[in-house]
Amino acid sequence: MSRHRVVLFGATMAFYLAIVVAVLGSSWLVELDWKVMLYRPYEQWPQLHAFLDYFVVLGQRGPTAVMVMAWLGWRSWRQHTLRPLLTLGAALLLLNMTVGSVKLGLGRLGPHYATQIGSAELFAGGDIFPSGHTANAVVTWGILAYLATTPRARRWLSVISAMVALGVGATTVYLGTHWVSDVLLGWAAGLLILLALPWFEPLIARAEAFVFAVREKVRERRRPRASASAPVPVPAVPAMPPQRGHEEDDAPVREPVGVASGRGPGRPLPARPYQPARSERPPVVPAGTRRPPHTERTPRTAPARPLGG
């Protein structure tokens, strides 16, 4: 809680109390309420009535809470934190407690149900003071600026939320559903809640830690059930070697190439000299005649030819 915020909170609280005292004392503010009410703005500018009937929905608690909650829920999922949703819940809870208690305690009637001109219409069983539409518009749209992560986004969202809150409050006066003092007190009530939110940040942090702790306990309880319900893996049965006949049993078992018994696994055999294939060998030329020798025959000798002179 910064010093500037504390000073602003004190000033807003003083303004809030001044409005309540002015209405209780039937001062000039109550006279202003009646003058605006008798002026009937919805009759002076009827062309705006159709548009403002839809615009005032931006101050209703149900539709605005759903829209803002959807956006903050997406942010919580992206950022893996519950702070945006818990902050919105805390702000709406404070809004219902503070504004609702003042409404029921003062019991003021609205302009359409007023019974005596010039009267503050207090303690008559109404629930119009302060304006719930106005206070809800301030809190619901102002929470977006409060949770902004950058200064630029905070400035823009602050301007937009202020314009929406001012527009909703003025629209309720135009439609004749609230007094001017109702709207002034609604703006002050919503602003007080936004200014007081930093005081509730430690409580919001503890609530977030509690929710995450409960989630972890639930996950731990589910893990044994999941492991117990999982199917037990069946071990694979090794395939039996094919049965061989008697002939194959008698055949000698050949060892693979490069493995010799007694030499250790994977030890290569000694190198052998290279032997060329039969197709690569040169042809062998026989020496002498292939006829067997005959002992009975005498070798034939050719007669010597006479040399001619």
Buried (B, 14 or more C-beta within 10 A) or exposed (E): EEEEBEEBBEEBBEBBEBBBEBBEEEEEBBEBBBEBBEEEBBEEEEEBEEEBEEBBEBBBBEEBBEEBBEEBBEBBEEEEEBBBBBBBBBBBEBBBEBBEEBBEEBBBBBBEEBEEEEEBBBEBEBBBBBBBBBBBBBBBBBBBBBBBEEEEEBEBBBEBBBEBBBBBBBBBBBBBBBBBBBBBBBBBBBBBBBBBBBEBBEEBEEBBEEEEEEEEEEEEEEEEEEEEEEEEEEEEEEEEEEEEEEEEEEEEEEEEEEEBEEEEEEEEEEEEEEEEEEEEEEEEEEEEEEEEEEEEEEEEEEEEEEEEE
